[in-house]
Amino acid sequence: MANVYLSAIGAAQAGTPPTSVSLFDQGRLQVLQAAVSGLEPKRPYVLALADKADASGPLEPLSNFMTNPAGAAVVNAIGQIRELVAQGTSAPEHRRYLVIAPVTDGKPGSPVQLQRM
């Protein structure tokens, strides 16, 4: 049975519904699944990792996705997610943060949702 880890991604702007994220262990790989809501309808976005809590600096994309007409999506990423999160974190107190940012001309814009925890 897979372990499930939950965290919430809160909106960068107040009033936007949160996004739920689950991480399922599948041996060496993990499946990250995000139930995304509160975004602009029919628009491309990226679920990414940021090195800073305010999401400033470069983002490491995990999965690109397109929202449905309601501005929601179910986003999946499969891989060695735990290793990606740990990369570049030599200090134990260093952590990385999940963010959601719109994609314009193939590049992430300013994040619209940030991890709260």
N, C-alpha and C positions, 0 to 999 in steps of 0.2 A: 504494500500500500504506500502511496506517495505521501510525503509530507507536504502540507499546504501552508504557505506563509502569506499573510495578508498585510497590505499596507494601503494607505489612501493617498491619492494625489489630489490635492486641493487646488482650487482655481486661483490663479494669480490675481483675479479680480473677484471681489465678494459677490455672492449671489449665484455663482455658477455651481451646478451639482458636481459632487466629487466623482472621481474615477476610482474603481476598485481594481486592485492588482493581486493576482495569485501566482505563486511560483510552485510548480510541481516537480519534485525530483524524479527522474527517470534513469537512474544509474549515473553514468558520467555526464549525461545531458539533463537540462532542465527545460520545462515548458513554462514560459511566462505568458499569462493571459490577462488582458486588461479589458474591463467593461467600461468603455469611454463614453462620456455624455457631456452635454453642455458646450459643444463646439459648433462652429458654423457649418451648415448643411452643405453636402456635396463639395467638400474642399479637402485637398491633400494635407496630411499631417505626418509627423514623425514622432515615435516614442523613442526617447534617447536617454543616455546617461550624461549627467553633468558632474564636474568635479566640485562645484560650489553650490551651496544651498540656494543662492539667488539665481542660479543657472547662468551666471555670467561666464564667459569663456567658451571654448569649443565644446560641442556636443558630440557624443559617440552614438550614432544611430543604432537602434535595435530592430526597429520595424517601421516601414512606411505604410500608411493606410489612407483610405478615403472615407469620409463620413457619409452616412446615409442621409435621406431628406430630413430626418429629425435631428441631425447633428450628433449622431452617436455611431459607435462601431465596437465590434469585438476584435481585439488586436492580439495576435499570437506571435511569439518569437520562440524559436527552438535553438538551443545551443548550449554552450558552457557558460551560462549566464553568471553563475557564481564567480567564475574566473574573470569574466569581463568586469564585474563589480570590483574585484580585488586588484585588478591591474593598476599599477602605479600607486598603490597604497602601502608604502613601506611603513608608515606609522600606524599603529593599531587604532588610534582615534580618528584617522582619516576615513572618510566614507564618500560614497558617490550617491547621486540623487537622480530619481526618475523625473523626466520632464516631458511635456508634450508641446510641440511647436509647429506652427503652420509651415508648409513648404512652398517657397516661391522660387521659380526658375531653378528648381533642383536643389536649393539650399534652405536649411532651416532658418526661420525668422525668430523673433523674440518669443520665448515660451509663453504659453497661455495657461498652462497648468503646471504646478510644481509639487513635488513630494512634500508632505507636511511633517512626517516623522523623522 
